[in-house]
Amino acid sequence: MKIVVTGATSFLGAASVKELLGRGHKVYALVRPGSLNRKALPKEQEGLIVLETELSQLDRIEEKIPETCDGFLHFGWDGSGSENRKNAKVQQKNVEDSMKALKGAQKLGCRRFLFGGSQAEYGQRRDIMREDDVCHPVSEYGKAKLEFGIRAREYIKQQNNGLAGMEYIHARIFSVYGPGDHPWSLVNTCLDTFRRDGVMELGACTQFWNFLYVDDLVQALMSLLFYPGKRKEEIYNVAAEGAATRPLRDYVEEMHVLCGGMGTPRYGCLPPNAEGPANLIPDISRIQDETGWRPKVSFAEGIRRTLAAGAAEERRQHCLACGERLPNSVLLSFRDMPASAQNIPDAQEMKTDRGITLNLHRCSRCGLVQFDCMPVDYYRDVIRSGGFSTTMTELRRRQYRHLIETYGLEGKKFIEAGCGQGEFLTVLTEFPVRVYGVEHKRDLVRSAREKGLTVWEGFTESETTRLGEEGPYDVFLSFNFMEHQPDPGTMLECIRENLTEDGMGLITVPSLEYILQYDGYYELIRDHIAYYSFDTLERLLALHGFQVLEKEMVNRDTCSVIVRKVKEKKTDMAAALPELDFSALEKSHGEICRQTRKLQERLRQEKKTLALWGASHQGFTLAATTCLGETASYIMDSAPFKQGRFAPASHLPIVAPEHFLEEPVDVILIVAPGYTDEIAEIIRNRFSKTVQIMTMRSDRLEVL
Ligand SMILES: [Zn+2]
């Protein structure tokens, strides 16, 4: 059958789409234009057609869907968060948009329209909730869901005029949990907090509750959507069985046990939600009697599955370079780290943004130090932030000259795989060689072309990917890109296939040893999923048929190697791994936490205020992992695209430096490695001669 699903990226929408596809149906998944949650749906799957449309355009959906459909599943509903549930205007618009959806479904010839209603329609209750009860919804959200149900049934009755036509089914959904739910849902917050051994602050939790596992919910909806023959009723409660209904506190205690008894639930700390402390005591005999559907997953089983899905989603089990299983014990674990250095959340995105735990491992086979997280979603794009300094230009010029002169590469074809907007290729055009580049991010390709460079859009996706149109190439270049790659092996294989027989390469990556010796833990970021040193880089290269001819430490903190393609791939890793001392990273974390606490204490005693300067990844990490996040009032940054947004994980507001004049502080802490003195000058000249200026050097807080 052909089924339309609105709100297809929502928790329940995405789960329904998956089930429908699994049953072999064709699904038109409707998502909001530019939906941030697009990844909730499969990237590509047979039978899935994703269409972007606003909810207010649903009455013209036949313009986008060129065929008759069978069913319509309507989950599209704005503002289901706690605040918007109280907003009458937002909720009233949902009613109007849903009426449009109903008309759209009719135009498509759908035989059934299934609506995702809510227990909130019932209002505050202490007794069993049955479909025919008179409803007294409290929240605007509940009122709107109820109102739409009434209007929809009225409309259908008029249209059908007693004859067979589209059926309206109203599923009153109670409390659903499971993989894919919001991270801030009660179940997910409990699981996450307990597993982190944290304190979970809760309301009294004395109300009766009823949780249904998402797979059971989806099966219930399917039973309503595909029920043969005509429905007797229009409204159906969808929840777990009556026997599952018990005080919310019981559920919390069960989750606590299932998390191994870690963490602490603390009751009575939070006020009740928008609707007040409502009980959920559903009667589900109607759907059971009519469709034969029964919930199958117990709460304990559902929680186990939710925990397992979370673990499977977040962690890689194997070394990204050699495929060896990563050791069970981690080298170091950092909590509350920013989930990304580049995705800076706005007010809306902030609701789903939270800190992540980064576990550092060292592969016991190839020795590569790496995080066991999934990569950031933009790892194919080159990120070269900050000014393009003369030091860097000079370095590249020297490296190019050495490479070309030493190996006689005049007139040869060079390609940079991951060339950004061609910053380093421009320097290469000074030499008598042919210059090409490949870059994944379209905007950067455009900028590079505007500079007159020959750059193609592309990425080293697989061994058979052709890079650009001028291959094979004689030399490849890769500057600080490999440390972002979750599959550097495939990247190297692809490059190898695009090279001439004895092709060469120049690769740079940040040095692990430098970070261990000189940097604080706050240099570690999720964007850099791997941390190379000469020996691990050399092993990886040998594994994929490259021999290292020269190695050099450049700019003090970067490993640079010149390689040649060889016939033989070396899989032997017998050589012992060098000793590495990771204790400095842990110590730097402890030391910085101690110093920032001291600063916090001093500011409190002197009744002084603090702001940070520098919405850099180092600033984000410090704000999120030390008490600076709760001590500082804001982060100043001169980059306009960061202003008005929030630091990932700590959620400190990012403001323009001029904000200081409106909301002055007593102390400014600069966290912008490389620009500290320049920024201190700006502060003194433009803002205040008296404000105290501090900075972070390695693991020390210093007054400037
Ligand atoms: Zn390995």
Residues whose N, C-alpha, C, O or C-beta is under 5 A from the ligand:
A	BS01	ZN	C319 A321 C322 G323 E324 C363 R365 C366 G367 L368
